[in-house]
Amino acid sequence: MRIRITCIGAMAVCAVFLLTTEAKGWVHVARAGENLDELSSRYYGTRSISIAIRAANGFMHPDDGRLLQGERVELPEIVYHEVKDDEEWDRLADRYLGSPKRGRFLAELNGLSPDEDPAPGKIVKIPYQLLYVLAPDESLKSIARVFLQGKYSVKWLKEYNFKKKKKWGKGDPLLVPLMNVEFTQKEKKRIEELRGDGAPSAEDQQVQMDAIAQMTKLRESFAQGKYVLIVATAHRLLGTGKLTVPQQIGVYKYLAFAYVAFGDKAQAREAFRHALDLQPGMDLSPITTSPKILKVFRDAKKKMDSPGGTK
């Protein structure tokens, strides 16, 4: 079955920072003529990751993956964590994956037994959590095959999402843990050299990791209709002043969605305006986004594009 990337949820936009001296997450600014296949080959050593890049950014680009000049592209990457003395799988999963219940999945993704805690000093890989929204003709089987390379079953994917529903279909959100998004050694070295003395401090890295976990909880809160919690969490995250640009865009989107649910269109338009300031070419899928949200978003975009509108 063909994966329809135009139906990807556009909210999975959290840049990744590592807690070791390995390469950190990266945002690429596109040059004229570049496409997703080229970025995939350059950063990951294979063109096959282009589908994950498209999904992580919620892009609605042409099928050839052409990018707009100056477009900011978040490049998904796994996180490396060195286990400390008192850390267990459940604790790591709560910190990075949004719930301690994903502890056993984290162990399995690392090829280890969930019945044995990771040894202190061991480096474990933390997956990039992709938010995917099913299109009308997609199945969990096709998602597992494409994004998990067939290593994990549909049953495993359902359990990872804590949902026992038998029928999945159009509009259902799904968290997919990606483990194959790892930069080549060449790109890791280049990125470290570019950062130089500008590498984030340990404190800033911790803020980033906390933000990653909170973004996962924002997604789950939206699915559960906890809009008050979304507003409170979003403002707290923005108040740190240390979110990456992709993270800011994601938070503003959730904030806008929550305000639409409250019926506060003015606040929703303002949140969308902030997101559009950061990514002018941003768009929302008409398939996976409710008509109410789409209308407010388009109103915000139209106002910004009008004479005298704020760019």
Secondary structure, DSSP 8 states (H G I E B T S, - for coil): ----GGG--TT-------SSSS---EEEE--TT-BHHHHHHHHHSSGGGHHHHHHHHT----TT-B--TT-EEEE---EEEE--TT--HHHHHHHHSS-GGGHHHHHHHTT--TTS---TT-EEEE-EEEEEE--TT--HHHHHHHHSTTSS-HHHHHHHTT---S---TT-EEEEEE------HHHHHHHHHHHGGG---HHHHHHHHHHHHHHHHHHHHHHTT-HHHHHHHHHHHHHTS---HHHHHHHHHHHHHHHHHHT-HHHHHHHHHHHHHH-TT----TTTS-HHHHHHHHHHHHHHHSTT---
